[in-house]
Amino acid sequence: MKAAILKNLHEPLVIEDVAKPSPGPGEVVVRITAASLNHRDVWIQKGLYPKITTPIIPGSDGAGTVAEIGDGVDESWLGKEVIINPSQNWGDDPNFYGDDHKILGLPDNGTFAEFVKTEAKYLVEKPKYLSFEQAACLPLGALTAWRSLMTRCRLTAGDRVLVTGAGGGVALFAVQIAIAAGAEVWVTSGSDQKIQKAIEMGAKGGINYKIPTWYRDLLVKARGKKTGYFNVIIDSAGGSGFARLIDIAAPGARICFYGGGTGNITDIVPAKVFFKQLNIYGSTMGTEDEFRDMVSFVEQKEILPVIDKVFALENAEDALRYMDSGQQFGKIVLAI
């Protein structure tokens, strides 16, 4: 089979023919039709991820058709169109993953290949209304957004939500899920064009975070019948700007961050947190139940993942460089 392989850190992916995997007991082999990229793939290539081993086939997100099944797997899976849950071995505690938790694409070979092996329990049937390319966008990004919003922040209809960095995969899923759940959604971005696209998707409005007074300007924009403050804030940046999220959070607000793209969180005034009774959470990935709940919600609401660009598997390295450039609005997909 053809696969995109990271042979050594800080080197481009190479396309090679490698042995097709065979399913063991409880496992399946999925013929991958489409895979999508995550920043995790770029970080692994750059050596910015723990416990990296090479060579490795990257890729956490994939959708395709079950081609082979191992002993003990229900024969009904054979030939089914599926999405793969990349968050594996979560463990018994839904509040935190166990020591054996792993994400598809490291340490196990991932979805940037014609075939991938996984345990059958990590399969969910692909919603019929989604193409393979759309379905491949869901796994890591939508799961992270779902847990951040629904489990950690306990989103309810009517909440006023701020999603920072609209344009990235997780952020856009957070926007779409929150809107579908009945929340009023606002966004930040460094691109006015991306803010406008988010508004066209149903966001109430947004602000360019490159404006020095963005946080004050956003409160003015968001004022209506309610105050301009936010009940739920979903962030991927961290850094010094996180302190401004504290400023625009409503009393009792829930703030969840799933990344730290601008570095360590600094300059928080403790009194602003405890006098407002704020709840600050960290989150990443999710449980098997959360994955199934996310796919079910997406199907029920007929959410359409946003695809920025599709590359052929042979151009996987170009796709990584495009992701690293930060130009995308939505997911970057590999057609395999």
N, C-alpha and C positions, 0 to 999 in steps of 0.2 A: 504494500500500500504506500501511497505518497503521504508524506508528513513534513511539516515545518519544524525543524529541530534547532534548539539552542545548544550548540556543542560546547561553547565556552562563554563565560561571562564577558560582557562588553564587546561581543561579536554579533554580526548580523545573523538572523535566522537563515538556515539553508534548507532547501527542498531536496529530500532524498527518498528513495524507496527503502522501506524497512519492513520487517516481518509483521504480518497482521496478527493482532492478539487473539488468543483463544479463551473462551469462557471456562472458568472453574465452577465448582459447586456454588449455586446461588447467584451466579454472575450472568451477564449478557454482553454481547458485542453489538454495538449500535453503529449502523452505517450513517456517518455524519453527512448531512446535506448542507448545513450552515452552522457556522460558529461565530461568536462575536467577541470583541476585545474588551478588556478591562485594564485600568491603570496597573493592576497587579502584574500583568504580563510585561509591561515596560519596566516596572521596578525589579522584577526577577532578572530581566536581561541586564540591568544596570548593577546588579548585585546588592540591591537595596531591600532585600527580603530575607527573613531568617531561614536557616537550614536549607540553603540552595544546593542541589546536586545537579551536575550535568554529566552527560547529555540528557536533555529533557524535552518532551513535546509539550509546549505551553498550551493554554486554553482552558478556561473554566466553564465557558458557556457553549452549549451545543444542542442542536435538535436534529433528529433523523429518524431512521426506521430500525427496529430491532432485527438484526440479521441472523444472530445465533443465540441460543440459550444453553446454559449449563445445567447440570443435574440439580433437581429440586426446584427449578423455576417453572412456574405455570406456563404451559404451552400457549395460552391465549396471548402472551406477550409477543410471540413471534409474528413479525410483519407489522406490528403496531407503530404508528407515528408517535414519537415521544419527545419529551424534554427531560434533560438530565439535571438532577439536583446536585450542584457541586459542593454543597456543605455536608460533609460526610463524617460519620462517627461522632455526632454531637455529644452523645452521652445522655445520662438519665436526668440531669438537672436542667430544666428549661431556662434557668436564669443565666447560666454560663456553660460554655462548652468544656468538655473534659480533655484530659491529656492526650487522648487519641484522635482528637478532631483534626481533620485535614480538608483541604480544598482541592478539587480536581485540577490538574495541571501542575502540581508540585505538592507532594513527592511523586504522585502517580502521573503517568503520561496523560495529557489532556486532549482537547478537542480540535487542535489544529492538524487534523489528520483525517484520512478517509474512514477510519474505524477507530472506536475507542471502547475499552472494556470498563464495566462498572457493575456494582451489585444491583440486582433487579429492584431492590427496595428503594433505590434512588430514582426510579423512573416515574414520570407522571405523563398521562396521555396528553398529546398536543391538542389544544383547543382547535376545533375544525376550522374556525373562521380566520385563524392566523396562518400566514405562509410560514415555511420553514425559516426564512430569514427573519421574520418578525418574532417567531417563537424563540429563536436562538438568542434574541436580545434579553430575554427575561431573567435567566437563572440568578446570577450573582447580583446584578444591579437591582432588580425588582425585589428580590428577597431582602437585601440590605435596607432598601427604602421601606418595605413593609414592616420589618421588625422595628425600625427606628420610629415610624409613625404609629403603628397599631399596638405594638407590645410595649415599647419603652415610653412613648408619649401618650398612649391611651387616647388617640384621636377620636373626637366625636363630631357629628354634624354640627355646623355652626361655629366651630373653632376658627380663629383667624390664624393662618399659618404663614410663616416666612421660610422660603427655601433659598439658601444661598448658592451662588455658582450655577445658576440655571444654564444648561448646555451640556453638562456631563450626564452620563447615563443614569446614575443613581438619583441625581437631583431631578431629572425630568420624570423618572418614575415616581418620585415623591410628589411632584406637582400633579401628575395624572391621578395617582391613587387618592391624594387628598381632595382633589376636585370631585372625583367620582364618589367619595364618601360624604360629600356635602359641605366641605370646608370652604372658607374664603381664602384664596391663596395669593400671596405676593412673592416676588422673586427679586434677587439681586444678580447682577452680572457685570463683567467689565466690558460688555458689548451691548450697545443700544439695540442692535439688530437682534441679538438673542433675546433680549427683554421683550421686544415686539413679537417675536415668534412665540414666546411663552404666553403672552396675552392672547394671541390668536388661538392658542390651545385651551384657553379658558381661565388663565390667571387674571386676577383683578387689576394688577399693575405691577410696577417694579421700579428699581432705581439702579443707576450705575455706581458701583462701589468705588470707582476711581474718583468720584466727586468727594472732596474732603469732608463735606458736611452731609454725606449720604444718609446717615442714620437719622439726623434731624429732619432732612427733607422727606425721608420716607414716612416718618410719623405724621408730617403735615399732609402728605398725599393720602395716607390711609385713614385719616380722620373722616368719619361720616356720622352715622347715628351713634356709633360706638366711639370709644377712644381710639387712638391710632396704634395702640400697643398690641403685641402678638402673644397669643396663648401658647402656640407651638412654634418652635424654631428648629429647622433641620439644617445642619452645617457640615461642610466638608473641609473647611479651610483652617480653623483654629487660629493660631498666631495672635498678634496684637489686636486684630480686628474683632476677636471674640468678645472683648470687653464692651464693645459697642452693642453686641447682641444682648448683653446684660441690661444695657440702658434702655433698649426698646422692647424688652420683655414685660408682659403684663404681670401683676402680682399673681403668684401661684403658677406661673408659666412653666412649661416643660421644654427644655432645650436638649437636643440630642445631636451629637456629632459622631460621624463615622469615618472621618479622615482628618489629616493635619497638613493640608497642602501648603500652607504658609508658615509652618513651623510651630514651635511650642506656644501654648497659650500664656499670655503675659498681661500684666496691668489690670487684673480684676480687683475691684474694690470689694472686700468681703462683706462690708455692711450693705452694699447694694444687693447682694445675694440673699443674706439672711433676713433683712427687713422686708424684702419682697417675697420671702418664702419660696424661692425658685428651686426647681428640680433640674439638675444637670446630669445627663446620662451619656455614656459612651455605648456604641453598638457596632456590631459587624456580623454579617452573614445571618444565620437563623437555623431553627430546628426543622426537622422533617415535617412536623405539623404546620409550622409557619409557611413552609414552601408550598404544601398542598393548599393551605388557606389562601395564599397569595395567588396561585394559579386559578383557583376557583373564583376569587374576586375579580381578577382580570377578565376571566371568561364571562362571568355574570354581567359585568359592566361593559363588556366588549371594548376594552382598552386596546388601542393600537400603539405598540411601541414605535418610537421615533427613530428612524434609520437615517443617518447622515450620509453614509457612503458604503458601497459594497466593493470589495476587492476579491480577486481570485486567490485561491490558496497559494499559487505560485508567487503572488505579490504580498505575502504575509509580512515581510520586512518593511515594505512601503507602508502597509497599514499601521505597523507599530510606530513608525516615524511620524505618520500623520497624527496618530493619537498623541504622541509626545509633543507635538506642536501646539496642541490645545485649540485647534480651529473648529473642532466638531460641535455640532448641535445634535445630540442624540448618539445612537450607537453606531459603531463601525463594525461591519460584518464581513466575514469571509465566506464566499460561496465555494463549496468543496465538491 
